[in-house]
C-alpha cells in the first residue's frame, strides 16, 4: 500500500528531529511541519485500513471519526494520543509563540514519534505482506 510506504518513509525523516538544533526557529518550524504531514499520512492510512476491514466510516469519515473507529478495532492505537495529535494539528496555525512551538516539538519527539512507530510495527505485525497488496 502506497499510503503505508509513504507513512514509513516520512516517519524515518521525522525521527531525525531529536538530532537537530532544537533552538533554531527554522528547525522547530520544520519539525512541526513534518509532524503535520506525518499525522495526515497516519489518519489517512487508518482510513484505508478501515475500508479494508469493511468499516463504513472508512468511506467518508473525518479524522476524529476515523481515529475513534480505528481505536475500537486496533489495540495498538492510543486514542487519547491520536486525538491530542489532532488537536495539536488543528492548533498549528495559531502557534506564534516560540516557547509553545518548542514545547510542541518536545511532545512530537517524546510522545508522537513513538506512537507513529508503534503504529508502523503493529500494522506490519497485523497485516504482514497483505499491507503491500492493498
C-alpha positions in Angstrom: 0.0 0.0 0.0 1.5 3.3 -1.1 0.0 5.1 1.9 1.8 2.8 4.3 5.1 3.2 2.4 4.7 7.0 2.5 3.9 6.8 6.2 7.1 4.8 6.9 9.3 6.9 4.6 8.2 10.2 6.1 8.5 8.8 9.6 12.1 8.0 9.0 12.7 11.7 8.2 10.7 12.9 11.2 12.5 10.6 13.6 15.7 12.6 13.0 14.1 15.6 14.8 15.9 14.9 18.1 19.3 15.1 16.3 18.6 18.7 15.2 19.3 22.1 16.7 16.2 22.5 18.7 16.9 26.1 19.5 16.8 27.1 15.8 13.4 28.5 14.9 13.6 27.3 11.3 14.4 23.8 12.5 11.5 23.9 15.0 9.1 25.1 12.3 10.3 22.3 10.0 9.7 19.7 12.7 6.2 20.9 13.3 5.5 20.9 9.5 6.9 17.4 9.2 4.6 16.3 12.1 1.6 17.8 10.4 2.3 15.8 7.3 3.0 12.6 9.3 -0.3 13.0 11.2 -2.1 13.4 7.9 -0.5 10.3 6.5 -1.3 8.4 9.7 -5.0 9.1 9.9 -5.5 8.6 6.1 -3.7 5.2 6.5 -6.1 4.3 9.2 -8.9 5.3 6.9 -7.7 2.9 4.3 -7.3 0.1 6.8 -10.9 0.7 8.0 -12.1 0.5 4.4 -10.2 -2.8 4.0 -11.9 -4.1 7.2 -15.3 -3.1 5.7 -16.0 -0.3 8.2 -18.4 2.3 6.9 -16.5 5.2 8.4 -13.6 4.4 6.1 -15.6 5.6 3.2 -16.1 9.2 4.3 -15.1 9.8 7.9 -13.5 12.9 9.4 -10.1 12.5 11.1 -11.8 12.4 14.6 -14.3 9.7 13.4 -11.6 7.7 11.8 -9.4 7.8 15.0 -12.4 6.8 17.2 -13.5 3.9 15.0 -9.9 2.7 14.5 -9.4 2.7 18.3 -12.4 0.3 18.6 -10.7 -2.3 16.4 -7.0 -1.7 16.8 -5.5 -2.3 20.2 -2.2 -0.6 19.2 -3.9 2.7 18.8 -3.9 5.1 21.8 -7.0 7.2 21.0 -6.1 9.8 23.6 -2.7 10.4 22.0 -4.1 10.5 18.5 -6.9 12.9 19.5 -4.3 15.1 21.2 -2.3 15.0 17.9 -5.4 16.0 16.0 -6.0 18.9 18.4 -2.3 20.0 18.1 -2.5 19.7 14.3 -5.6 21.9 14.3 -3.9 24.4 16.6 -0.7 24.6 14.5 -1.9 27.6 12.5 -2.3 29.5 15.8 1.2 28.9 17.2 3.0 32.2 17.1 4.8 31.8 20.4 8.3 30.4 20.2 8.1 28.7 23.6 4.8 27.0 22.6 6.5 25.8 19.4 9.4 24.4 21.4 7.0 22.6 23.8 5.2 21.1 20.8 8.5 19.8 19.3 9.3 18.2 22.6 5.9 16.4 22.6 6.4 15.4 19.0 9.8 13.9 19.7 8.9 12.2 23.0 5.3 11.2 22.6 4.1 11.3 18.9 7.1 9.8 17.1 7.0 6.7 19.4 3.2 6.4 18.7 3.9 6.5 15.0 6.5 3.8 15.4 4.1 1.7 17.4 1.5 2.0 14.6 4.1 1.0 12.0 5.2 -2.1 13.9 1.6 -3.1 14.7 0.4 -2.7 11.1 3.3 -4.8 10.0 2.5 -7.5 12.6 -1.2 -7.4 11.9 -1.3 -7.3 8.1 2.1 -8.7 7.1 2.5 -8.9 3.4 -1.1 -8.1 2.8 -0.4 -4.4 3.5 1.8 -4.3 0.4 -1.1 -5.6 -1.7 -3.7 -3.0 -0.6 
